[in-house]
């Protein structure tokens, strides 16, 4: 039952950050390269989401994590994952310019892992890329 509730909460989060003003991405002009990048990230996200749903159906995440954390490399991989997720939320802060928005993304990121950053990157790639347009 908890798996179903968590997946429903993820859908609600995705809908909120897609359609709620202030959280939803702006309509920005984009070039074909950025659009292709968004499509590729979107396809990767859909595939990863599908596989995550399949894994959720087949096996308990809590039991797997318990087994994994019994090993030194399991703990190291977990730390590595969460450090990367925190760094990504730091990038969200830099792109959005708002600690509040970064914190809104942080909680689901820490629960669902890379499903959330992949969604952010796929839906906000024009904003991310525009941050790299340095004046020369």
C-alpha positions as CSV (number, residue, x, y, z in Angstrom):
1,X,0.0,0.0,0.0
2,X,2.8,2.4,0.8
3,X,4.3,1.9,-2.7
4,X,1.0,3.0,-4.3
5,X,0.7,6.1,-2.0
6,X,4.3,7.1,-2.8
7,X,3.7,6.7,-6.6
8,X,0.5,8.8,-6.3
9,X,2.5,11.5,-4.4
10,X,5.1,11.5,-7.2
11,X,2.4,12.1,-9.8
12,X,0.9,14.9,-7.7
13,X,4.3,16.5,-7.5
14,X,5.0,16.2,-11.2
15,X,1.6,17.8,-12.0
16,X,2.3,20.7,-9.5
17,X,5.7,21.5,-10.9
18,X,4.3,21.3,-14.4
19,X,1.2,23.4,-14.1
20,X,1.2,25.5,-10.9
21,X,2.3,29.1,-11.7
22,X,5.6,29.9,-10.2
23,X,6.7,26.3,-10.2
24,X,6.0,25.4,-13.8
25,X,8.6,26.0,-16.5
26,X,8.3,29.2,-18.6
27,X,7.7,29.1,-22.3
28,X,11.1,29.9,-23.7
29,X,12.3,29.9,-27.2
30,X,14.7,27.0,-27.9
31,X,16.9,25.8,-30.6
32,X,16.6,22.4,-32.2
33,X,19.6,21.0,-30.2
34,X,17.9,21.9,-26.9
35,X,14.6,20.4,-28.1
36,X,16.4,17.2,-29.1
37,X,18.1,17.1,-25.7
38,X,14.7,17.5,-24.0
39,X,13.3,14.6,-26.1
40,X,16.2,12.4,-25.3
41,X,16.0,13.2,-21.6
42,X,12.2,12.6,-21.7
43,X,12.6,9.2,-23.3
44,X,15.3,8.2,-20.7
45,X,12.9,9.4,-17.9
46,X,10.0,7.4,-19.3
47,X,12.2,4.3,-19.5
48,X,13.6,4.8,-16.0
49,X,10.1,5.5,-14.6
50,X,8.8,2.3,-16.3
51,X,11.6,0.2,-14.9
52,X,11.2,1.8,-11.4
53,X,7.5,0.9,-11.5
54,X,8.3,-2.7,-12.5
55,X,10.9,-3.0,-9.7
56,X,8.4,-1.5,-7.2
57,X,6.0,-4.2,-8.3
58,X,8.5,-7.1,-8.1
59,X,10.5,-6.3,-4.9
60,X,10.3,-4.3,-1.7
61,X,12.6,-1.2,-1.8
62,X,13.0,-1.2,2.0
63,X,14.1,-4.8,2.1
64,X,16.6,-4.3,-0.7
65,X,18.1,-1.1,0.9
66,X,18.4,-3.0,4.2
67,X,20.4,-5.8,2.5
68,X,22.5,-3.3,0.4
69,X,23.4,-1.2,3.5
70,X,24.8,-4.2,5.2
71,X,27.8,-4.0,2.7
72,X,30.5,-1.3,2.8
73,X,30.1,-0.7,-1.0
74,X,26.3,-0.5,-0.6
75,X,26.7,2.3,1.9
76,X,29.2,4.0,-0.3
77,X,26.9,3.8,-3.3
78,X,24.1,5.2,-1.2
79,X,26.2,8.1,-0.1
80,X,27.4,8.8,-3.6
81,X,23.8,8.8,-4.8
82,X,22.6,11.3,-2.2
83,X,25.6,13.6,-2.6
84,X,24.8,13.8,-6.3
85,X,21.2,14.4,-5.6
86,X,22.1,17.2,-3.2
87,X,24.4,18.7,-5.8
88,X,21.6,18.6,-8.4
89,X,19.3,20.5,-6.0
90,X,22.1,23.0,-5.6
91,X,22.0,23.4,-9.4
92,X,18.2,23.9,-9.2
93,X,18.8,26.7,-6.8
94,X,21.3,28.3,-9.2
95,X,19.0,27.9,-12.2
96,X,15.8,29.0,-10.4
97,X,17.3,31.7,-8.2
98,X,15.0,30.6,-5.4
99,X,15.9,28.6,-2.2
100,X,12.1,27.9,-1.8
101,X,11.8,26.2,-5.2
102,X,15.0,24.3,-4.6
103,X,13.6,23.0,-1.3
104,X,10.4,22.0,-3.0
105,X,12.4,19.8,-5.4
106,X,14.7,18.5,-2.7
107,X,12.2,16.4,-0.7
108,X,10.9,14.3,-3.7
109,X,14.5,14.1,-5.0
110,X,15.6,12.5,-1.8
111,X,12.7,10.1,-1.8
112,X,12.6,9.1,-5.5
113,X,16.2,9.5,-6.5
114,X,17.1,10.4,-10.0
115,X,13.5,10.1,-11.3
116,X,13.0,13.7,-10.1
117,X,16.2,15.3,-11.4
118,X,15.7,13.6,-14.8
119,X,12.2,15.1,-14.9
120,X,13.5,18.5,-14.0
121,X,16.2,18.4,-16.6
122,X,13.8,17.2,-19.3
123,X,11.2,19.9,-18.6
124,X,13.6,22.8,-17.9
125,X,16.6,22.2,-20.2
126,X,16.2,25.6,-21.9
127,X,16.5,27.3,-18.5
128,X,19.5,25.2,-17.7
129,X,21.2,25.8,-21.0
130,X,20.6,29.5,-20.9
131,X,22.6,29.7,-17.7
132,X,25.7,28.6,-19.7
133,X,25.4,31.4,-22.2
134,X,28.3,33.4,-20.9
135,X,28.9,37.0,-22.2
136,X,32.2,37.0,-24.0
